[in-house]
Amino acid sequence: MSNFYMKTLYLALLFTPALCLSAGKPAQVTAQQFVNLQQGDAVFPGFRRAHAKGICISGEFHSNGQLAGYSKASLFNEGVTPFIGRLSIAGNNPTAPDLKSPVRSMALSFAISHTEQWRLAMNTPPVMAVADPHTFYQQIQAVQAGPAAIQQFLSEHPEASEFRAWAAQYQATGSFAAETYHSINAFYLVNSNGEQQAVRWAMQPTVAVPASALDGNDALQTEIASRIAGAPVVFNWVFTLAEPADDEDNPTKAWPENRRQVTAGQLILTGTTAQLEGDCHAINFDPLVLPSGIAATRDPILRARSAAYVESYRRRAKEQLDGALEGSNND
């Protein structure tokens, strides 16, 4: 194990585990409780507690400069920035069948400078079913209890109406390359004058792939690796700009379709690597790792996601470090 990787694992252990996910709510849930629920009784040491199965990707973002006036982040200046990323499915099992998961995800890490990074974690749903961490915890409990429990839960939460409408019409595609990946939560673009613009974004595919073409336990991973080996996979990075009437702190509500959209450029995927062999496995794709020019909203779900990512990372880093030290003792 490299010194860099050992250092990464060690630093992960320094994160405090006592993270509260719902300050100010009638009932609170800690990051530990949240991750305990996600991992359940089956622990897969060294893997993420959610989205455990994935594949590393690499490539470049080609910015067209259209967002440079909205954000001072150098990523949006006209030019090219490399990235490391990950495509994954939901769930805590790193050996789960690719086609069984209802949610697919894309995560990206941009090293913008020696001191700044930007981590992005996106999913196929455009909105959340609930707006606060405690209720989200209850939603996961309902999911684990079975179809009847989750249907009852959703029927008791009118704020889930837009999520339910999306889920009713969503059709999984036959490739990671053909999905749309949403930020779900809103962020602020901040320009050199300190002016803020609330935005959400989506990685929009440039190909269509029918689901019927897939087969096998690792169908999505096999398909995307083969596709990228043949030619780069391209997504358009599209930002939706909020207006004053839009609530940037509520992830259950989509913004009207007539809101202005700006295509910032293209994300070009040029390589894949098995996650245990690639650089993405050691990265915590915490959505609150932000560069200058990007700021978080007050969305409580966004902070809950960050806290859970940290706790999951702390656990798997400790497991990996313990394994490395045990291996060294046996040499």
Secondary structure, 3 states (H helix, E strand, C coil): CCHHHHHHHHHHCCCCCCCECCCCCCCCCEHHHHHHHHHCCCCCCCCCCCCCCEEEEEEEEEECCCCCCCCCCHHHCCEEEEEEEEEEECCCCCCCCHHHCCCEEEEEEEECCCCCEEEEEEECCCCCCCCCHHHHHHHHHHHHHCHHHHHHHHHCCHHHHHHHHHHHHCCCCCCHHHCCEECCCCEEEECCCCCEEEEEEEEEECCCCCHHHCCCCCHHHHHHHHHHHHCCEEEEEEEEECCCCCCCCCCCCCCCCCCCEEEEEEEEEEEEEECCCCHHHHCCCCCCCCCCCEEECCCHHHHHHHHHHHHHHHHHHHHHHHHHHHHHHCC
